[in-house]
């Protein structure tokens, strides 16, 4: 009897210790296309399997953004996307927009015009209490340029006193020219699959990488452990050429956005003319600017990568990003 009692007492102690060590997380996510949801699913499934308590909160705008995008609305949204003070109304109940002490916050966002999507920015600006004094991991899923958006997210999290543990980035890993075609086909026509260039968006290789990363995260016991895992796993790989293009374009986009908003004060015709000029400049940048940047990296590879790395350190407020991935 004594042995049985001791065994039962041991089991109760194990259950109690397990309960005390159970980690909790909350995910805030907005996904217009569903791609971000797929990526978060892959990342957090191992956490749930390891008995983490994971709460997921869908952030929804009061006026939904269309998908696929009509061409005029796609380009018409540009000035607001690059205006760092612009927000939208959210329909998610306020009582769901909360985090608890000790709860890991996963902030998952899309990239719109090299900036966090408007619903994501709104959450950062209007619900700062979610992130204040919390451990935060950012999760981004996009075509391949997330650096300028991550810079804005980092600045806002730092401003409210969040403890940024690390970043996870999932991208379409195929060649730049192919992803340009497939992404536009998906966004403007709603066709993700099929055609000569295949499926658009984050592929199965990246989803598998996220799942493996989730396995490692699920075994962490502290934010320090988590930071180490994210750093050692290269959770947000940096492609120097894309990072350079992103940071340059992000600065140019903000200037174009300001110019278009100024032109809009003079009427619809002036706004349309300014937007048309922007679209034309975008085509020139893709056809001429990106190849020129690629040539610059080819000629000054190591120096190019160091300069980009230094710039990223400033933008992202850290020096642990991995720079030098294959472009």
Residue pairs with C-beta under 8 A, 6 or more apart in sequence:
18 51
21 221
22 51
22 52
22 53
23 47
23 52
23 53
23 104
23 220
23 221
24 52
24 53
24 54
24 55
24 100
24 102
24 103
24 104
25 44
25 47
25 52
25 53
25 54
25 55
25 103
25 104
25 105
25 106
26 54
26 55
26 56
26 57
26 99
26 100
26 103
26 104
26 105
26 106
27 40
27 44
27 54
27 55
27 56
27 57
27 106
27 108
27 139
28 57
28 59
28 97
28 105
28 106
28 107
28 108
28 123
28 130
29 36
29 37
29 40
29 56
29 57
29 58
29 59
29 106
29 108
29 109
30 36
30 58
30 59
30 60
30 61
30 108
30 109
30 110
30 117
30 119
30 120
30 123
31 37
31 108
31 110
31 141
32 65
32 67
32 110
32 117
33 67
33 110
33 186
33 187
33 192
33 201
35 110
35 141
35 201
35 202
36 108
36 109
36 110
36 139
36 141
38 141
38 202
38 207
39 108
39 139
39 141
39 170
39 202
39 206
39 207
39 210
40 56
40 106
40 108
40 139
40 141
42 207
42 208
42 210
42 211
42 214
43 106
43 139
43 168
43 210
43 211
43 213
43 214
43 217
44 52
44 54
44 56
44 106
44 214
45 211
45 214
46 211
46 214
46 215
46 217
46 218
47 54
47 214
47 217
47 218
48 54
49 218
50 218
50 219
52 218
55 103
57 92
57 96
57 97
58 92
59 90
59 92
59 97
59 119
59 120
59 122
59 123
60 90
60 91
60 92
60 119
61 88
61 89
61 90
61 91
61 118
61 119
61 122
62 88
62 89
62 90
62 91
63 88
63 89
65 77
65 118
66 73
67 187
67 190
68 186
68 187
68 188
68 189
68 190
69 77
69 187
69 188
71 188
74 187
74 188
75 275
75 278
75 279
76 275
77 112
77 113
77 118
78 113
78 253
78 256
78 257
78 260
78 275
78 278
79 257
79 260
79 261
79 264
80 86
80 118
81 112
81 113
81 115
81 117
81 118
81 257
82 113
82 114
82 115
82 253
82 254
82 256
82 257
83 257
83 258
83 261
84 115
84 121
84 152
84 254
86 118
86 121
87 118
87 121
87 122
87 125
87 126
88 118
88 119
88 122
89 122
90 97
90 119
90 122
90 123
90 126
97 123
97 127
97 130
98 129
98 130
99 105
99 130
99 131
99 134
101 133
103 134
104 134
104 135
104 136
104 137
104 165
104 223
104 226
105 130
105 131
105 134
105 135
105 136
105 137
105 162
106 136
106 137
106 138
106 139
107 120
107 123
107 124
107 131
107 136
107 137
107 138
107 139
107 153
107 157
108 138
108 139
108 140
108 141
109 116
109 117
109 120
109 138
109 139
109 140
109 149
109 153
110 116
110 117
110 120
110 140
110 141
110 142
111 117
111 140
111 142
111 143
111 145
111 146
111 149
112 118
113 253
114 145
114 147
114 148
114 149
114 246
114 249
114 250
114 253
115 121
115 148
115 149
115 152
115 250
115 253
116 124
116 149
116 152
116 153
120 153
121 152
121 156
123 130
124 131
124 153
124 156
124 157
125 156
128 160
131 157
131 160
131 161
131 162
132 160
132 161
132 162
133 161
133 162
133 163
134 162
134 163
135 162
135 163
135 165
135 223
135 226
136 157
136 162
136 163
136 164
136 165
137 164
137 165
137 166
137 167
137 168
137 226
137 230
138 150
138 153
138 154
138 157
138 164
138 166
138 167
138 168
139 167
139 168
139 169
139 170
140 146
140 149
140 150
140 167
140 168
140 169
140 170
140 236
141 169
141 170
141 171
141 202
142 149
142 169
142 170
142 171
143 171
143 172
143 179
143 183
143 201
144 171
144 172
144 173
144 176
144 179
144 239
144 242
145 242
145 245
145 246
145 249
146 169
146 171
146 236
146 246
147 238
147 242
147 243
147 246
147 247
147 250
147 312
147 315
147 316
148 246
148 247
148 249
148 250
148 253
148 315
150 167
150 169
150 236
150 315
150 316
151 250
151 315
151 316
154 164
154 315
154 316
154 317
155 317
157 164
158 164
158 317
163 223
164 317
164 318
165 223
165 226
165 227
165 230
166 226
166 227
166 230
166 231
166 235
166 236
166 320
167 230
167 235
167 236
167 316
168 210
168 213
168 230
168 235
168 236
169 235
169 236
169 237
170 202
170 206
170 207
170 209
170 210
171 202
171 206
172 179
172 182
172 183
172 200
172 201
172 202
172 203
172 206
173 203
173 205
173 206
174 182
174 198
174 203
176 242
176 290
178 197
178 198
179 200
180 286
181 197
182 192
182 195
182 197
182 198
182 199
182 200
182 201
183 200
183 201
185 191
185 195
185 197
185 200
186 192
186 200
186 201
191 200
192 199
192 200
192 201
193 199
193 200
213 229
213 230
213 233
213 235
216 229
216 233
217 226
217 229
217 230
220 226
220 229
229 235
230 236
231 320
234 322
234 325
236 321
236 322
237 322
237 325
238 308
238 309
238 312
238 321
238 322
238 323
238 324
238 325
239 325
239 326
239 327
240 297
240 304
240 305
240 308
240 309
240 323
240 324
240 325
240 327
241 293
241 294
241 297
241 327
242 327
243 308
243 311
243 312
243 323
244 293
244 297
244 304
244 308
244 311
245 289
245 290
245 293
247 308
247 311
247 312
247 315
248 289
248 293
249 285
252 285
256 278
256 281
259 274
260 271
260 274
260 275
260 278
263 270
263 271
263 273
263 274
264 270
264 271
264 274
294 327
296 304
297 304
297 305
297 327
305 323
305 324
308 323
309 321
309 323
309 324
312 321
312 323
313 319
313 321
